[in-house]
Amino acid sequence: MTKPKIHLLFIVVLFVSEIFTGCGDVIVPKPYGYFRVDLPMHRYERLDSAPLPYSFEKSVYARVIPRAENGENFWIDLKYPALNASLFCSYKPVRSNLQELTEDTRKIVYKHTVRADGIGEKVFVNPGKKVYGVLYDLTGNTASSVQFVLTDSTRHFFRGALYFENVPNKDSIAPMSAYIREDVIRLMESFEWKK
C-alpha cells in the first residue's frame, strides 16, 4: 500500500471507531425535583369558640374560617395559607342516625379508591372524654390524603378532610401532608365535647 492509501485507511478506521465508541454511553434522564418546603416547628393553641359544641388544639399556623353549609351550623375550615391546604371540618348532631353518618363518611373516603394506592384506618378511643373515631390515611395521588371522624356515639358527629389547592401529586405534597397529619392527630387527641 502506498502512504496516501494508508493515511486514508487510518482516517476511515479512526472515524468509524469514534462513531461506535461515542454511542456506548447510556443516557439517564435526571429525576424530576420539587422545591424544598421549610416547615415550621409544630405549635398549638386551643380553639374554644363559645358557639361551637366542641373544642380542640389546632396549629397556630392554621386560620379558622367559619362556614355554614346546607343549613348546618358549627362547620369550620382550618386554612393553612403557607401550605396551600385546608382541613374542611363538618359537624352534625346525632339524631338516631349514627350508622347513616358513619356509612356516609366511609363512602366519601372510599370514593378515593380509584386513585388511592391504599387506605389505612386507625381507630381512636378516648373514653374519658367520650371521643371515639377513625383516622383514614389515603396513599397515592388522591385528592385528600388524610380524613377523620369523631363522635361521642349519642349526640355529636365531627368529620374532617384535608385537601390541597393544587393538582394531587403524592411526591410533591408528601412533606406537607405528613406535617398536617401530625396536626390532625393532635386535634383528635385534644378533642372535647362541650355538652
N, C-alpha and C positions, 0 to 999 in steps of 0.2 A: 504494500500500500504506500501511496505517496503521502507526504506530510499534509497537504490540504485535506485529503480524504480522512486522515486520522483526526485532524482538528475538527472536522465537520462531524465525524462519528462520535468524538468525545463530547461535543456540544449537544448533540441529539440525545446521547445517553444521559448526560447531566440534566438536561431539560426534562426528559421523561422521568428520571428518578426524583426530581423536585416535585413534579406533579403528584406522584404516588405517595411520597413521604409527607407532603403538605396536607393531604386529605386524611391522614391517620388519626387526628385528634377528634375526640368525641365532644361535641358541643353540648353543654348542660346549661339550660336556662336558669337564671337566678330565681329563687322563690320570691313570691310577692310579699312585700313587707307592709307593716302597718305602723302608724305613728305611735310612739310610746305615750301612754297617758300616766301622768303622775297623780296617783290617788292619795288624798289626804288621810291622815290617821282617823279612825272612827271616833266620833264624839256624839253623845246623845243628850237629848233633853226630853222632858215629859210633855206629852200632848195631853192636856187635861182641860179641854174647852167645855164650858158649862153646858151647852145644849147637847153635846154628844153623850150617848149612853155607854161609852167605853173610854178607856184611856190606855196609853202605852208610851214607851220610849221610842222616839224617832231620831233619825240623823239630823244634826244641826244644819247639814247641807241641803236638806230637803225642805221645800216650801209647801205649806199646807194650803190647798185650794178647795174650798167647799164646793160641792156640786149636787144639784138636785136633778134626778133622772127619773123619768116616768112617774112623777108624783111621789117618789121615795125621798125620805129625809135621811140625814146623817151620812151621806156619801161624801168622800173626800178623795182628792188626788194628792199624792206626795210627789212633787216635781223635783227632779234633780237637774237644774239648768246646765250645770257644768258637764254633765254626762249625757245630756240629751235623752233623758229617760223619765218615765213616770210610773209610779206604782198606783194603779187605779184600785180604790177600795170602796166596796159597797156594803151596806148594812140592810138587813131585813129582819123585822120581828118574826119570831116563830109563832105560827098560829095553827098548831096541829099539822104542820106541813114540813117537818124537818126532813123526812125521807125525800120529798119532792125537791127541796132546796139542795140537799146533798147530791141527789142524782143529777140535777141541773148543772151543778159545779163539775161533776165528773164528766158529763157530756161536753162541757166547754173545754175542759182540759184535754180530753181525748180526741177532740176535733183536730188537734195538732199532730196526730199520729201520721198524717200524710207526709209531713216534713220532718218529724222527730226521728232521731236515731234510737231514742229510748225515753221512757217516762218513769221516774222513780217516785215512790210515795214513802214519806216518813211520817209516822204517827206522832202526834204531840199530845201529851196529857199533863194537866196541872190541876189535880182535884182540889187543892187548897183554894184556888181562885175560880173553880168551876169553868175552866177553859180547856176545851178539847179540840183537836184539829188535825189537819194533814198538810204537810208541805210537799208540793209537787215540783220535782226537778225535771225539766224538759231539756234533752240534749239534741243537738243538731241545729239546722237552720230554721228554727221555729220563730214565729212572731213573738212569743213570750217564753222566756227561759225559766221563770220562777212564778209559781202560783201557790196560793194557800187558802185555807178556810179555817175559821174558828167559830165555835159555838159553845153555849152552856147546855145545849140539848133540850131546853124547855122554852126559853124566851128570846134568845138572841142568835143571830147568824151574821158573821162578818167574813167577807171574801176579798182577796187581793190578787192582782195580776200585774207583773212587771212587763212593760213594753218600752222598746227604744224607738225613737222617732227617726228611723232610717231603715234601709233595706236589711233584713236579717242576714247576718254573716257571722257564724259562730266563732270564727277565728278573730275577727276584729272587735267583737263586743265581749269576748270571754273575760277579760280582766274586770271590766265594769260590771258585768253580770255577777261575777263572784263577789265583788265588793258590795253590791246592793243585796245580794243573797244574805250576807252577814247581817245587814241592817234588818232584813225580814226576820231572821232568826231572833234577833234582839227584840223586835216588835212582838213576836209571838211569845217569847219568854216573859216579857214585861206586861203583857196584855191583861187588863182587868175590866170587868163589867161594873158599872156604877150602881145598878139596881138589881 
